[in-house]
Amino acid sequence: MNLNQIKEILATQETVVFQLPNKSFVPEHFHVTEVGIITKNFIDCGGKVREEKVINFQLWEAGDYDHRLAPSKLINIIELSEKVLNINPELEIEVEYQSDTIGKYGLEFNNSIFQLTSKMTACLATDSCGIPAEKLKKNLVELGTSNATCTSGGGCC
């Protein structure tokens, strides 16, 4: 989800609700403590220089149980960050949220709920770093049966 998409959705919502991949919810009294741009410059394992940019939302919860972030307030925060930081609204959003450590999540929207989605690491240079393509997996039942019989020393057993 990008910044334009979240603003369109927020304009139609009465509340802002985030759900974690394990189906638990971020407490209603959360704060959005950061909206910004994260630029990652790196070299992959194949030696190619890469750059990634994402818009970062950091969610935080405190003992402020009376606090509820209204959709209009979050839109204001987003629009201020766009103006001050010159953010490209087409960039994807990455959400940070505290668990055992700071977790990074993708963002989707479904049935009035912003869903934090799991992010995975991957090799970006599979063609040049020597990782073999995954072997095709089949169940033995799919291979069919053969009328051949095993004989001692035949190598089939």
C-alpha positions in Angstrom: 0.0 0.0 0.0 1.3 3.5 -0.8 0.7 6.8 0.8 -2.0 7.9 -1.7 -3.9 4.7 -1.0 -3.8 5.0 2.8 -5.0 8.7 2.6 -8.0 7.6 0.4 -8.9 4.9 2.9 -8.5 7.0 6.0 -10.9 9.6 4.5 -13.7 7.0 4.6 -13.0 5.5 8.1 -14.3 6.4 11.6 -11.4 4.6 13.4 -7.9 3.5 12.7 -7.3 -0.2 13.5 -4.1 -2.2 12.9 -4.0 -6.0 13.1 -0.8 -8.0 13.4 -0.1 -11.1 11.3 -0.9 -13.3 14.3 -4.4 -11.8 14.3 -3.9 -9.8 17.5 -4.6 -6.1 17.4 -2.4 -3.1 18.1 -4.0 -1.5 21.2 -6.4 1.3 20.5 -4.2 3.8 22.3 -1.3 3.6 19.9 0.5 6.6 18.6 2.1 7.1 15.2 5.5 8.4 16.4 7.1 8.7 12.9 6.2 9.1 9.3 9.3 9.4 7.1 11.4 8.1 4.3 13.8 5.2 4.8 16.5 4.9 2.1 18.5 1.7 2.0 21.7 1.7 -0.1 23.3 -1.7 -0.3 25.2 -4.2 -2.4 23.6 -7.6 -2.8 25.5 -10.9 -2.6 26.1 -10.8 -6.4 27.9 -7.4 -6.2 25.0 -5.3 -7.6 24.5 -1.9 -6.0 20.9 -1.3 -5.1 18.7 1.3 -3.5 15.3 0.9 -1.8 13.0 3.6 -0.5 10.0 3.1 1.6 7.7 5.4 3.6 8.0 4.5 7.3 5.2 4.5 9.8 6.3 3.8 13.4 3.5 2.7 15.7 4.0 2.9 19.5 1.9 2.3 22.5 2.1 3.9 25.9 0.1 4.1 29.0 -2.0 6.8 27.5 -5.2 4.8 27.5 -7.5 7.7 26.7 -5.7 8.4 23.4 -7.3 7.4 20.2 -5.8 8.5 16.8 -8.6 9.7 14.6 -8.3 9.1 10.8 -8.3 12.9 10.2 -5.4 13.4 12.6 -3.4 10.7 10.8 -4.2 12.3 7.5 -2.8 15.6 8.9 0.4 13.9 10.0 0.8 12.3 6.6 0.2 15.5 4.7 2.7 17.4 6.9 5.3 14.8 6.3 4.7 14.9 2.5 5.1 18.7 2.6 8.1 18.9 4.9 10.0 15.8 3.7 9.0 16.1 0.0 7.7 12.5 0.1 6.7 10.7 -3.1 3.2 9.5 -2.3 3.6 6.5 -4.6 6.2 4.9 -2.4 5.2 1.7 -0.5 4.6 1.9 3.3 6.5 -0.1 5.8 5.2 -0.2 9.3 7.5 -0.6 12.4 6.0 -2.0 15.6 7.5 -3.1 18.8 7.4 -6.8 19.7 10.4 -8.8 21.0 12.4 -6.3 18.8 11.3 -3.8 16.3 9.2 -5.7 13.7 8.9 -4.5 10.1 5.7 -5.1 8.3 4.0 -4.5 5.0 0.5 -2.9 5.0 -2.8 -4.0 3.5 -6.4 -3.0 4.1 -9.3 -5.4 4.5 -12.8 -5.0 6.1 -12.0 -1.6 7.8 -8.8 -3.0 9.3 -5.2 -2.1 8.4 -3.4 -5.4 8.3 0.3 -5.6 9.1 1.7 -8.2 6.8 4.9 -10.3 7.3 8.0 -9.4 5.4 10.6 -11.9 4.4 14.2 -11.7 3.4 15.3 -13.1 0.1 18.4 -13.4 -2.1 18.2 -10.7 -4.8 21.0 -12.2 -6.9 20.0 -15.8 -7.3 21.3 -15.8 -10.9 24.9 -14.9 -9.8 25.5 -16.1 -6.3 25.2 -19.9 -6.9 22.0 -20.7 -5.1 20.5 -23.7 -6.9 16.9 -23.4 -8.2 14.5 -25.2 -5.9 14.0 -28.8 -6.9 10.5 -29.8 -8.0 8.8 -31.7 -5.2 6.5 -34.6 -5.9 4.6 -37.1 -3.8 5.6 -40.7 -4.5 1.9 -41.5 -5.3 2.1 -39.0 -8.2 5.0 -40.9 -9.8 2.8 -43.9 -10.5 3.6 -47.6 -10.2 5.8 -49.8 -12.2 5.7 -53.4 -12.9 9.4 -53.7 -12.6 10.6 -55.9 -9.8 13.6 -55.4 -7.6 16.3 -58.0 -7.8 19.3 -58.4 -5.5 22.1 -56.1 -6.7 19.8 -54.3 -9.2 20.2 -51.0 -7.4 16.5 -50.3 -6.9 16.3 -51.1 -3.3 
